[in-house]
Amino acid sequence: MDNQKAIEILKKMLEKPSLDAEEKEAVMAALGMLGWVKLAKSRVKAAKEKRDQSLQWP
C-alpha cells in the first residue's frame, strides 16, 4: 500500500465518532509520520535529480 492510500484511510477513520480521544491521537500521529516519510522521499528524489543533472556533460 502506498502512503497516499494509507493517508486517505486514516483520514476516513478520524471522521468516525466511535474513536475515543486516545485513538484519534494515535491516528493523528500515524498521519504525521506518513507526512514526514512523504517529505523525506521527495527530498531524496530532488537530490538525486540535482546530482544527475550536475553529472551531465554541458
Secondary structure, DSSP 4 states (H G I P E B T S, - for coil): --HHHHHHHHHHHHT-TT--HHHHHHHHHHHHHHHHHHHHHHHHHHHHHHHHHHHS--
